[in-house]
């Protein structure tokens, strides 16, 4: 199949996802992308730019059998601007995140404009895909609330229409690329299994990942006499969160890496060198960074909510003979971490950890996407015929 891929936020995890899909899929793609900045403007005005780029692709001879768009595309606007050429082409809409439930900083009110763009795009698409069951459930719970916020003609019946054409398909990842950087380290170097253990933060340095709770935990462990070292990686933007600045002051001599890893090799080596990865996130639609760390051998400690329970096999939620993976609250997280750092509980074996996300490696997982695209394309062909 020929697939026109629309990505107005071509950066970070969005870029990695699209690149991985294109590289491993059995279909052919024409990516239409825009730089990953000014997200509100992308949702408002990106459709104009993307429509012009798409029409340019058609002029070059590309004939799409399917359109694959993400949640930041204003799909009705895009299709209106290309209706003379793409009106009969089926559309799969993929939700990495959504603007109905994406958490906001304290004191900021939600602008329903962007949530309504998501809603209109859902009505327009032939199939809708969410990257986790948690994401799907949260979106469907929030959608009637959004519609009831308007004075009349709320069309609540459309919620069921959207449900009927939605499904869950986890993100694909290029996990095997990390294998090249799984190496043994000499005794004088630092790496996994050495004392004291290395705790990893590799998520974005933003409020929704809740760094305040993470450093509150580490400070409490430090006050209790638990020994550890830190890797503080992850992407951050203009303003560095205050919590990281304070952590640097307190733990400078125990921080083995501080800041964004500039290339994949450096990032992967950091993951392989850590022992534990902790999430205190307030919100997580999927959790790519955590799954990458798990694949590289980090024992995870994750809240028993959000998307995490569905990503971890039930048998490993509280495994026998090894430390738990999911925790209920900050107190339980502290107790588990203290036992691990003191050597009273053992992390899961690396072989077990690697097996947790293996099914999501693109080399295995891409067939689910390819089959879906063919199914949607075939259905539209039959309908038109």
SULZIDA-V97119 format. One record per pair of residues at least 24 apart in sequence whose ideal C-beta (glycine too) atoms are under 8 Angstrom apart, sorted by the first residue. I is the first residue (numbers start at 1). J is the second residue. If there is no record, write none. Layout:
BEGIN
<<I/J> <I/J>>
END
This chain:
BEGIN
<<1/27> <1/28> <1/65> <1/66> <1/373> <1/374> <1/377> <2/27> <2/28> <2/29> <2/30> <2/62> <2/63> <2/64> <2/65> <2/66> <3/27> <3/28> <3/29> <3/30> <3/64> <3/65> <3/66> <3/67> <3/68> <3/373> <4/29> <4/30> <4/32> <4/54> <4/57> <4/62> <4/64> <4/66> <4/67> <4/68> <4/86> <4/89> <5/29> <5/30> <5/31> <5/32> <5/68> <5/69> <6/32> <6/50> <6/54> <6/67> <6/68> <6/69> <6/70> <6/73> <6/78> <7/31> <7/32> <7/33> <7/34> <7/70> <8/33> <8/34> <8/42> <8/43> <8/46> <8/49> <8/50> <8/70> <8/72> <8/73> <9/34> <9/36> <9/39> <9/42> <9/70> <9/72> <10/34> <10/35> <10/36> <11/35> <11/36> <11/37> <12/36> <12/235> <13/96> <13/171> <13/288> <14/70> <14/96> <16/173> <16/174> <16/288> <17/96> <17/171> <17/172> <20/172> <20/173> <20/174> <20/362> <21/172> <21/362> <21/366> <21/369> <23/174> <23/362> <24/172> <24/362> <24/363> <24/366> <25/366> <25/369> <25/370> <26/366> <26/370> <27/370> <27/373> <29/68> <30/57> <30/62> <30/64> <32/57> <39/72> <40/114> <42/72> <43/72> <43/74> <43/99> <43/114> <43/117> <44/74> <46/72> <46/73> <46/74> <47/73> <47/74> <47/75> <47/77> <47/78> <47/81> <48/77> <48/81> <50/78> <51/77> <51/78> <51/81> <51/82> <52/81> <54/78> <54/82> <54/86> <55/82> <55/85> <58/85> <58/86> <64/89> <65/89> <65/90> <65/377> <66/90> <66/91> <66/92> <66/373> <66/376> <66/377> <67/91> <67/92> <68/92> <68/94> <68/373> <69/93> <69/94> <69/121> <69/125> <70/94> <70/95> <70/96> <71/95> <71/96> <71/97> <71/98> <71/99> <71/118> <71/121> <73/121> <74/117> <74/120> <74/121> <75/120> <75/121> <75/124> <75/125> <76/120> <76/121> <76/123> <76/124> <79/124> <88/380> <88/384> <89/380> <90/126> <90/127> <90/376> <90/377> <90/379> <90/380> <91/124> <91/125> <91/126> <91/127> <92/125> <92/126> <92/127> <92/128> <92/129> <92/372> <92/373> <92/376> <93/121> <93/122> <93/124> <93/125> <93/127> <93/128> <93/129> <94/129> <94/131> <95/128> <95/129> <95/130> <95/131> <95/135> <95/139> <95/285> <96/131> <96/171> <96/285> <96/286> <97/135> <97/285> <98/135> <98/139> <98/285> <100/139> <100/142> <100/143> <100/146> <101/138> <101/139> <101/142> <101/283> <102/208> <102/283> <103/207> <103/208> <103/282> <103/283> <105/207> <106/207> <112/146> <112/149> <115/146> <116/146> <119/143> <119/146> <119/147> <122/162> <122/166> <123/158> <123/161> <123/162> <125/165> <126/165> <126/376> <126/379> <126/380> <127/165> <127/166> <127/167> <127/372> <127/376> <128/162> <128/165> <128/166> <128/167> <129/166> <129/167> <129/168> <129/169> <129/372> <130/166> <130/167> <130/168> <130/169> <131/168> <131/169> <131/170> <131/171> <131/285> <131/286> <132/168> <132/170> <132/285> <132/286> <132/307> <132/310> <132/311> <133/168> <133/307> <133/310> <134/284> <134/285> <134/306> <134/307> <134/310> <135/168> <135/285> <135/286> <135/307> <136/166> <136/168> <140/166> <167/372> <169/368> <169/369> <169/372> <170/286> <170/311> <170/360> <170/365> <171/286> <171/288> <171/360> <172/360> <172/361> <172/362> <172/365> <172/366> <172/369> <173/288> <173/291> <173/292> <173/357> <173/360> <173/361> <173/362> <173/365> <174/361> <174/362> <175/291> <175/292> <175/295> <175/357> <175/358> <175/360> <175/361> <176/361> <176/363> <177/264> <177/268> <178/268> <178/271> <178/272> <178/292> <178/295> <178/296> <180/265> <180/268> <181/265> <181/268> <181/269> <181/272> <182/272> <182/296> <182/297> <183/269> <183/272> <185/273> <190/229> <190/256> <190/273> <191/272> <191/273> <192/272> <192/273> <192/274> <192/275> <192/297> <193/275> <195/227> <196/227> <196/228> <196/229> <196/341> <197/227> <197/228> <197/229> <197/275> <197/276> <197/340> <197/341> <198/228> <198/229> <198/230> <198/231> <198/256> <198/273> <198/274> <198/275> <198/276> <199/228> <199/229> <199/230> <199/231> <199/274> <199/275> <199/276> <199/277> <199/278> <200/230> <200/231> <200/233> <200/270> <200/271> <200/274> <200/275> <200/276> <200/277> <200/278> <200/293> <200/298> <201/230> <201/231> <201/232> <201/233> <201/234> <201/277> <201/278> <202/231> <202/233> <202/234> <202/267> <202/270> <202/271> <202/277> <202/289> <202/290> <202/292> <202/293> <203/234> <203/279> <203/281> <203/289> <203/290> <204/234> <204/235> <204/236> <204/289> <205/234> <205/235> <205/236> <205/237> <205/240> <205/241> <205/244> <206/236> <206/237> <206/241> <207/241> <207/282> <208/281> <208/282> <208/283> <209/234> <209/279> <209/280> <209/281> <209/282> <210/280> <210/281> <210/282> <211/241> <211/243> <211/244> <211/280> <212/243> <213/280> <213/330> <214/243> <214/278> <214/280> <215/243> <215/244> <215/246> <215/247> <216/330> <217/278> <217/280> <217/330> <217/333> <217/334> <217/337> <218/247> <218/251> <219/250> <220/334> <221/334> <221/337> <221/338> <221/341> <222/250> <222/251> <224/338> <226/337> <226/338> <226/341> <226/342> <227/341> <228/254> <228/341> <229/254> <229/255> <229/256> <230/254> <230/255> <230/256> <231/255> <231/256> <231/257> <231/270> <231/273> <231/274> <232/257> <232/258> <232/259> <233/257> <233/259> <233/260> <233/261> <233/267> <233/270> <234/260> <234/289> <235/260> <236/260> <268/296> <271/295> <271/296> <271/297> <271/298> <272/296> <272/297> <274/298> <275/299> <275/347> <276/300> <276/301> <276/337> <276/340> <276/347> <277/301> <278/302> <278/333> <278/337> <279/303> <279/308> <280/330> <280/333> <281/306> <284/308> <286/311> <287/311> <291/356> <291/357> <291/360> <292/357> <294/353> <294/354> <294/356> <294/357> <295/353> <295/354> <295/356> <295/357> <295/358> <297/350> <297/353> <297/354> <298/353> <299/323> <299/325> <299/340> <299/347> <299/348> <299/353> <300/325> <300/353> <301/325> <301/327> <301/333> <301/336> <301/337> <302/326> <302/327> <303/327> <303/328> <304/328> <311/356> <311/357> <312/356> <313/356> <316/348> <316/352> <316/356> <319/348> <321/346> <322/346> <322/347> <322/348> <322/349> <323/347> <323/348>>
END
